[in-house]
Amino acid sequence: MKDIKQHLILFGFLLSLSVQLSCTQVPLTGRRQIKLLPNSTLLGMSFTSYSDFLKDKRLSTNAQQTAMVKNTGERIQQAVEKYMKDHGKEKMLSGFDWEFNLVEDPTVNAWCMPGGKVVFYTGIMPICKDEAGVAVVMGHEIAHAIANHGNERMSQGLAVQLGGIGLAVALHDKPSETQALFMTAYGVGSTIGAVLPFSRLHESEADYMGLIFMAMAGYDPRVAPEFWGRMAALGGGKPPEMLSTHPSDETRMRKLNEKMPEALKYYQK
């Protein structure tokens, strides 16, 4: 019994130490977060998963929309890199290999994996309407990657879904489940019910960060509430996949408008 208690105390100490060492702050918001997974491993998984995803999808042949997605992505990329450099956080972008693609898929969705791997679905383009609308979505999805939301969700998912085993063990013993968890954590698939409340926190944070990033890139942030209004207007019994874990329409609009004066300070035509 004494040995068991000693092991438990040691385990608790090591766990506490690992949590302290892995505690960081989200850019812009300053929220403290715990990342238990190494970014280098997630980047490797991201690049492989992104490549595999594109092999199974057909890139859009709409040259205008494709150019719009790529141009908007590059502008917001530059804004993000400038912000991170200006605030001494450029190391957080280490290993990023930005890429922006538009795939043929009627689903109303878009996402960004670690390392700046972005995909837009053609189904969301009519709701975006123009480049400013694309910037709303682009800023929001890139914000998820900058804030390391996927790392947090993967950490929680490993604990809840796979019994708390480490990532290396999960990849070896349960590769398909771990891959599915990874894809879901980054919005490529259905929502994990267990992390739904936590995801709403991430979505609100990405709304705010995305608003600042798009303004820095030269896009009028005042179009953001208009875009989310169009998304909400889609209605129906089931919300678009992209809205499945997002805050209520009223909460989103209120928070966006509360942050608008700050965002407009960054906006230059």
C-alpha positions as CSV (number, residue, x, y, z in Angstrom):
1,M,0.0,0.0,0.0
2,K,2.9,2.3,0.8
3,D,4.5,1.7,-2.6
4,I,1.2,2.4,-4.3
5,K,0.8,5.7,-2.5
6,Q,4.3,6.7,-3.4
7,H,3.7,5.9,-7.0
8,L,0.5,7.9,-7.0
9,I,2.3,10.8,-5.4
10,L,5.0,10.6,-8.0
11,F,2.5,10.3,-10.8
12,G,0.6,13.3,-9.5
13,F,3.8,15.3,-9.3
14,L,4.9,14.4,-12.8
15,L,1.4,15.2,-14.2
16,S,1.4,18.5,-12.4
17,L,4.9,19.3,-13.8
18,S,3.9,18.3,-17.3
19,V,0.8,20.6,-17.1
20,Q,2.9,23.5,-15.9
21,L,5.5,23.0,-18.6
22,S,2.9,22.7,-21.3
23,C,0.9,25.7,-20.2
24,T,1.0,28.5,-22.8
25,Q,-1.1,31.6,-23.7
26,V,-3.3,32.0,-26.7
27,P,-2.2,35.0,-28.9
28,L,-4.5,38.0,-28.7
29,T,-6.8,36.6,-26.0
30,G,-4.1,35.7,-23.5
31,R,-6.1,32.6,-22.3
32,R,-4.0,30.0,-20.6
33,Q,-4.2,26.7,-22.3
34,I,-2.7,23.2,-21.8
35,K,-1.1,21.5,-24.7
36,L,0.0,17.9,-23.9
37,L,0.9,16.9,-27.4
38,P,4.2,17.9,-29.2
39,N,3.5,20.3,-32.1
40,S,6.1,18.5,-34.2
41,T,4.1,15.3,-34.1
42,L,0.8,17.1,-34.9
43,L,2.5,18.9,-37.8
44,G,3.6,15.5,-39.2
45,M,0.1,14.1,-38.8
46,S,-1.3,17.3,-40.4
47,F,0.8,17.2,-43.5
48,T,0.1,13.5,-44.1
49,S,-3.6,13.8,-43.4
50,Y,-3.9,16.9,-45.6
51,S,-2.2,15.2,-48.5
52,D,-4.4,12.1,-48.1
53,F,-7.5,14.2,-48.0
54,L,-6.7,16.0,-51.3
55,K,-6.0,12.7,-53.0
56,D,-9.6,11.7,-52.3
57,K,-11.1,15.1,-53.4
58,R,-11.3,16.9,-56.6
59,L,-9.9,20.4,-56.7
60,S,-12.3,23.1,-57.9
61,T,-12.1,24.0,-61.6
62,N,-13.5,27.4,-60.9
63,A,-10.5,29.6,-61.5
64,Q,-12.0,32.7,-60.0
65,Q,-13.1,31.2,-56.8
66,T,-9.8,29.2,-56.4
67,A,-7.8,32.4,-56.9
68,M,-10.0,34.2,-54.4
69,V,-9.3,31.5,-51.7
70,K,-5.6,31.5,-52.4
71,N,-5.3,35.3,-52.5
72,T,-7.3,35.8,-49.3
73,G,-5.3,33.1,-47.6
74,E,-2.0,34.6,-48.5
75,R,-3.1,38.1,-47.3
76,I,-4.2,36.8,-43.9
77,Q,-1.1,34.6,-43.7
78,Q,1.0,37.8,-44.0
79,A,-1.1,39.6,-41.4
80,V,-0.7,36.7,-39.0
81,E,3.0,36.5,-39.5
82,K,3.4,40.2,-38.9
83,Y,1.3,40.1,-35.8
84,M,3.3,37.1,-34.4
85,K,6.6,38.8,-35.2
86,D,5.6,42.1,-33.7
87,H,4.6,40.4,-30.5
88,G,7.6,38.1,-30.3
89,K,5.6,35.0,-31.0
90,E,7.1,34.0,-34.4
91,K,8.4,30.7,-32.9
92,M,4.8,29.6,-32.7
93,L,4.7,29.5,-36.5
94,S,7.8,27.2,-36.7
95,G,7.2,24.4,-39.1
96,F,4.2,26.1,-40.8
97,D,3.9,25.3,-44.5
98,W,0.9,27.3,-45.6
99,E,-1.4,26.0,-48.3
100,F,-4.8,27.0,-49.5
101,N,-7.1,24.9,-51.6
102,L,-10.7,24.8,-52.8
103,V,-12.3,21.4,-53.3
104,E,-15.4,20.3,-55.1
105,D,-17.9,19.5,-52.3
106,P,-21.4,20.9,-51.6
107,T,-20.8,20.8,-47.8
108,V,-20.9,24.2,-46.2
109,N,-17.5,24.0,-44.5
110,A,-13.9,25.1,-44.3
111,W,-11.0,24.2,-42.0
112,C,-7.4,24.7,-41.2
113,M,-5.0,21.9,-39.9
114,P,-1.8,22.6,-38.0
115,G,0.9,24.2,-40.1
116,G,-1.5,26.4,-42.1
117,K,-3.1,23.7,-44.2
118,V,-6.4,25.2,-45.3
119,V,-9.3,23.8,-47.3
120,F,-12.5,25.5,-48.4
121,Y,-15.4,23.5,-49.8
122,T,-17.2,24.9,-52.9
123,G,-20.5,24.7,-50.9
124,I,-19.5,27.6,-48.7
125,M,-18.5,30.0,-51.5
126,P,-22.1,31.2,-52.3
127,I,-22.5,32.2,-48.6
128,C,-19.1,34.0,-48.7
129,K,-20.3,35.9,-51.7
130,D,-17.1,37.8,-52.2
131,E,-13.5,38.0,-51.1
132,A,-14.4,39.8,-47.9
133,G,-16.7,37.0,-47.0
134,V,-14.0,34.5,-47.7
135,A,-11.7,36.5,-45.4
136,V,-14.2,36.1,-42.5
137,V,-14.0,32.3,-42.8
138,M,-10.3,32.3,-43.6
139,G,-9.4,34.4,-40.6
140,H,-11.6,32.3,-38.3
141,E,-10.2,28.9,-39.5
142,I,-6.6,30.1,-39.4
143,A,-7.2,31.4,-35.9
144,H,-8.0,27.9,-34.8
145,A,-4.5,26.8,-35.9
146,I,-2.7,29.8,-34.4
147,A,-4.5,29.2,-31.1
148,N,-3.6,25.5,-31.1
149,H,-7.2,24.6,-30.5
150,G,-6.7,21.2,-32.2
151,N,-3.9,20.4,-29.8
152,E,-6.3,21.0,-26.9
153,R,-9.1,19.0,-28.5
154,M,-6.7,16.1,-29.3
155,S,-5.5,16.1,-25.7
156,Q,-9.0,16.0,-24.4
157,G,-10.0,13.4,-27.0
158,L,-7.2,11.1,-26.1
159,A,-8.3,11.2,-22.5
160,V,-12.0,10.8,-23.1
161,Q,-12.2,8.7,-26.3
162,L,-9.1,6.5,-26.0
163,G,-8.8,6.1,-22.3
164,G,-6.0,8.6,-21.6
165,I,-3.3,6.7,-23.5
166,G,-0.4,8.7,-24.9
167,L,-0.3,9.8,-28.6
168,A,2.6,7.4,-29.5
169,V,0.7,4.5,-28.0
170,A,-2.5,5.6,-29.6
171,L,-0.9,5.8,-33.0
172,H,0.6,2.4,-32.6
173,D,-2.2,0.5,-31.0
174,K,-5.3,2.4,-32.4
175,P,-4.1,4.1,-35.6
176,S,-7.6,4.3,-37.3
177,E,-9.3,5.7,-34.1
178,T,-6.5,8.1,-33.6
179,Q,-6.6,9.3,-37.2
180,A,-10.4,9.8,-36.9
181,L,-9.9,11.7,-33.7
182,F,-7.3,13.9,-35.4
183,M,-9.6,14.7,-38.4
184,T,-12.6,15.4,-36.1
185,A,-10.5,17.7,-33.9
186,Y,-9.8,19.9,-36.9
187,G,-13.3,20.0,-38.2
188,V,-12.9,17.4,-40.9
189,G,-15.9,15.2,-40.0
190,S,-18.6,15.0,-37.4
191,T,-18.4,16.6,-34.0
192,I,-17.2,14.7,-30.9
193,G,-20.0,15.2,-28.5
194,A,-17.7,15.0,-25.5
195,V,-15.8,18.1,-26.4
196,L,-18.8,20.1,-27.6
197,P,-18.9,22.7,-24.7
198,F,-15.2,23.2,-24.9
199,S,-15.4,23.7,-28.7
200,R,-17.8,26.6,-28.2
201,L,-15.1,28.4,-26.3
202,H,-12.7,27.8,-29.1
203,E,-15.2,29.0,-31.7
204,S,-15.8,32.3,-29.8
205,E,-12.0,32.7,-29.5
206,A,-11.5,32.1,-33.2
207,D,-14.3,34.6,-34.1
208,Y,-12.4,37.3,-32.2
209,M,-8.9,36.4,-33.5
210,G,-10.2,36.0,-37.0
211,L,-11.8,39.4,-36.9
212,I,-8.5,41.0,-36.0
213,F,-6.6,39.0,-38.6
214,M,-8.9,39.9,-41.4
215,A,-8.8,43.6,-40.4
216,M,-5.0,43.5,-40.4
217,A,-5.1,42.0,-43.9
218,G,-7.1,44.9,-45.2
219,Y,-10.6,43.4,-45.1
220,D,-13.5,45.4,-43.5
221,P,-14.3,43.5,-40.3
222,R,-17.9,44.8,-40.4
223,V,-18.8,42.2,-43.0
224,A,-18.2,39.4,-40.4
225,P,-21.7,39.8,-38.7
226,E,-23.3,39.9,-42.1
227,F,-21.6,36.7,-43.2
228,W,-22.6,34.8,-40.0
229,G,-26.1,36.2,-40.5
230,R,-26.2,34.5,-43.9
231,M,-25.0,31.3,-42.4
232,A,-27.7,31.5,-39.7
233,A,-30.3,32.2,-42.4
234,L,-29.7,28.8,-43.9
235,G,-31.8,27.5,-41.1
236,G,-33.5,24.1,-41.4
237,G,-33.7,21.4,-38.8
238,K,-30.0,20.8,-38.9
239,P,-27.3,23.6,-38.9
240,P,-24.5,23.5,-41.5
241,E,-21.6,21.3,-40.3
242,M,-19.5,24.4,-39.8
243,L,-22.0,25.7,-37.3
244,S,-22.5,22.5,-35.3
245,T,-20.3,23.6,-32.4
246,H,-20.6,27.3,-32.8
247,P,-22.2,29.7,-30.3
248,S,-25.8,30.8,-30.8
249,D,-26.5,33.4,-33.5
250,E,-27.4,36.0,-31.0
251,T,-24.2,35.4,-28.9
252,R,-22.0,35.4,-31.9
253,M,-23.4,38.7,-33.3
254,R,-23.2,40.4,-29.9
255,K,-19.6,39.4,-29.3
256,L,-18.5,40.3,-32.8
257,N,-20.1,43.8,-32.5
258,E,-18.5,44.2,-29.0
259,K,-15.0,43.6,-30.6
260,M,-15.7,45.7,-33.7
261,P,-14.2,49.0,-32.4
262,E,-10.9,47.1,-31.6
263,A,-10.9,45.4,-35.0
264,L,-11.5,48.7,-36.8
265,K,-8.3,50.1,-35.3
266,Y,-6.4,47.5,-37.3
267,Y,-8.4,48.1,-40.5
268,Q,-6.7,50.1,-43.3
269,K,-8.2,50.1,-46.8
